[in-house]
Amino acid sequence: MTRKLAYRNLPQLFLRAREELLCHFRPIITHFGLTEQQWRILRAIGEYDQLEPREICEICQILSPSLTGVLSRMEDMGLVTRTRMEEDQRRVIVRMTPKAEKLVAELGPLIVEQYKVIEQAFGPELIHELYVVLDKVIAAERGPIPQVKLPPRKNWIADES
């Protein structure tokens, strides 16, 4: 007899919703030779003019080890520059190059147009509701959510029983 869990898989639903939306933007992004991560980085830098890598990680939801490789490839492509800050040589500033600025100027309006198409398809009310609910989830004022108590660690993979 199989027992079902009491809750739907919320993270899986978020991933499915993300994919449902992203599949409408991916063809635009790849048409310009970018990956989704590269576009998120360019979009973020475009909004803030310059960012430190830790800020890019936070804004773009990219893990630091991944970001290092992505920024290296973007630098090789001539899309970003990384320069050390004069006042603190440990800190780095990432900026777009003129080439990237031209790319964003051409790609950006297509992304905006696609947003309008999506809003038309889903309806502005649903899109507004999504923004409101997601903003609430992200900005919820609460203390830390406690973790459930875990049983003693067991090697489930190696255990044959």
Residue pairs with C-beta under 8 A, 6 or more apart in sequence:
21 118
22 36
24 114
24 117
24 118
25 36
25 111
25 114
26 36
28 107
28 110
28 111
28 114
29 35
29 36
29 39
29 107
32 103
32 106
32 107
34 42
34 103
34 107
35 70
37 60
37 62
37 66
37 70
38 70
38 73
38 74
38 79
39 107
40 60
40 61
40 62
41 56
41 60
41 62
41 67
41 70
41 71
41 74
41 80
41 94
42 79
42 80
42 96
42 100
42 103
42 104
43 104
43 108
44 51
44 55
44 56
44 59
44 60
45 51
45 56
45 80
45 94
45 95
45 96
45 100
46 96
46 101
46 104
46 108
48 55
48 59
49 95
50 93
50 94
50 95
51 59
51 93
51 94
52 91
52 92
52 93
52 94
53 64
53 67
53 68
53 71
53 92
53 94
54 64
56 62
56 67
56 71
56 94
57 63
57 64
57 67
60 67
62 70
71 80
71 82
71 94
74 80
74 100
75 81
75 82
78 97
78 99
78 100
79 96
79 97
79 99
79 100
79 103
80 94
80 95
80 96
80 97
80 100
81 94
81 95
81 97
82 92
82 93
82 94
83 92
83 93
83 95
84 90
84 91
84 92
84 93
85 91
85 92
85 93
96 104
118 127
119 127
